[in-house]
Amino acid sequence: QVQLVESGGGLVQAGGSLRLSCAASGGTFSRYAMGWFRQAPGKEREFVSAISRSAHTTYAADSVRGRFTISRDNARNTVYLQMNSLKPEDTAVYYCAADHNGLGVRTGVAEYEYWGQGTQVTVSS
């Protein structure tokens, strides 16, 4: 059983930056591909970015590519999401998730077994 705890959310003006962190415990972190998802009010949870077990492969949604960067530190059992050039439409609850079966990176919500509780990101215009 893996426990995930996100942090780093907050209120920022458009054009600003935030760095989200997700600390994992209770499992062997390096055995999991990791992903970030987000959910805005009234919308379905959507894929943001993912990183493979070894960090060799990353992938980002079109809406954030070039602005958001995912990374991980397997020694610290932590995955990060650096978010730059934030826009009001990035406002959402951001979740990290762990995928035990992923050899690369996957984008489907159903493919991730473990989820954090989420952290709110609000971007003001």
Residue pairs with C-beta under 8 A, 6 or more apart in sequence:
1 26
1 27
1 114
2 24
2 25
2 26
2 27
2 29
2 32
2 98
2 113
2 114
3 24
3 25
3 26
3 114
4 22
4 23
4 24
4 96
4 97
4 98
4 114
4 115
4 116
5 22
5 23
5 25
5 116
5 117
6 20
6 21
6 22
6 94
6 95
6 96
6 116
6 117
6 118
6 119
7 20
7 21
7 22
7 23
7 119
8 18
8 19
8 20
8 21
8 119
9 18
9 20
9 94
9 119
9 120
9 121
10 18
10 120
10 121
10 122
11 122
11 123
11 124
12 18
12 86
12 121
12 122
12 123
12 124
13 123
13 124
14 86
14 87
14 88
14 123
14 124
14 125
15 85
15 86
16 86
16 123
17 82
17 83
17 84
17 85
17 86
18 83
18 86
18 121
19 80
19 81
19 82
19 83
20 36
20 80
20 81
20 83
20 94
20 96
20 119
20 121
21 78
21 79
21 80
22 34
22 36
22 78
22 79
22 80
22 81
22 96
22 116
23 76
23 77
23 78
24 32
24 34
24 77
24 78
24 79
24 98
25 77
27 98
27 114
29 74
29 77
30 53
30 54
30 74
31 53
31 100
32 53
32 98
32 99
32 100
32 102
32 114
33 50
33 51
33 52
33 53
33 98
33 99
33 102
33 103
33 104
33 105
33 106
34 50
34 51
34 70
34 72
34 79
34 96
34 97
34 98
34 99
35 47
35 48
35 49
35 50
35 51
35 96
35 97
35 98
35 99
35 105
35 106
35 107
35 112
36 48
36 49
36 50
36 68
36 70
36 79
36 81
36 94
36 95
36 96
36 97
37 45
37 46
37 47
37 48
37 94
37 95
37 96
37 97
37 109
37 112
38 45
38 46
38 48
38 90
38 92
38 93
38 94
38 95
38 121
39 45
39 46
39 92
39 93
39 95
39 118
40 91
40 92
40 93
43 92
45 95
45 109
46 61
47 61
47 107
47 108
47 109
48 60
48 61
48 64
48 68
48 81
48 94
49 58
49 59
49 60
49 61
49 64
49 68
49 69
49 70
49 81
50 58
50 59
50 70
50 99
50 102
50 105
50 106
50 107
51 57
51 58
51 70
51 71
51 72
51 79
51 105
52 58
52 102
52 103
52 104
52 105
53 102
53 103
55 71
55 72
55 74
57 104
57 105
58 69
58 70
58 105
59 105
59 107
60 68
60 69
60 70
61 107
63 89
64 83
64 90
67 83
67 84
67 85
67 86
68 81
68 82
68 83
68 84
69 81
69 82
69 84
70 79
70 80
70 81
70 82
71 79
71 80
71 82
72 78
72 79
72 80
73 79
73 80
79 96
81 94
81 96
83 90
83 121
86 121
86 123
87 123
88 123
88 124
88 125
89 123
90 121
90 123
91 121
91 122
91 123
92 120
92 121
93 118
93 119
93 120
93 121
94 118
94 119
94 120
94 121
95 115
95 116
95 117
95 118
96 115
96 116
97 109
97 112
97 113
97 114
97 115
97 116
98 112
98 113
98 114
98 115
99 106
99 111
99 112
99 113
100 113
100 114
101 111
101 113
102 111
106 112
